[in-house]
Amino acid sequence: MFKTLISTAAAAAFLIGPAVEATAATAVAKPPASHQGQWWTHPLGCEYSRAGRPGETMWFLIVNTRKKGCPSYIAGNTWGGVYRAQGSKM
């Protein structure tokens, strides 16, 4: 009985683990909506510069600060959903 319980728990952890990791990987770190500065630093250490058309906010990676895992851009407010939430990761 105890052996079966441990095997079942191990199998459940194996199945749930990748789903939790995938959810965390798809989460997009963004500057808070109240952020008014020109630059923002991603939790991984990459720096972004604010840009965009009037009424639109986009954050573009400052290339010489790129690190593995940082997206090439982060979409804030955009017109008509033209951009995905983030660009390709380096």
ZIMO-V698326 format. One record per backbone hydrogen bond with DSSP energy under -0.5 kcal/mol. CO is the residue of the C=O (numbers start at 1). NH is the residue of the N-H. Records with the same first field share a line. If there is no record, write none. Layout:
BEGIN
CO=NH / NH
END
This chain:
BEGIN
1=5
2=6
3=7
4=8
5=9
6=10
7=11
8=12
9=13
10=14
11=15
12=16
13=17
14=18
15=19
16=20
17=21
18=22
19=23
20=24
21=25
22=26
23=27
27=29
28=30
32=35
38=50
40=42 / 48
42=45
46=42
47=62
48=40
49=60
51=58
53=56
57=76
58=51 / 60
59=74
60=49
61=63
62=65
63=66
67=70
70=90
72=61
73=87
74=59
76=78
77=57
78=80
79=82
85=75
88=72
END
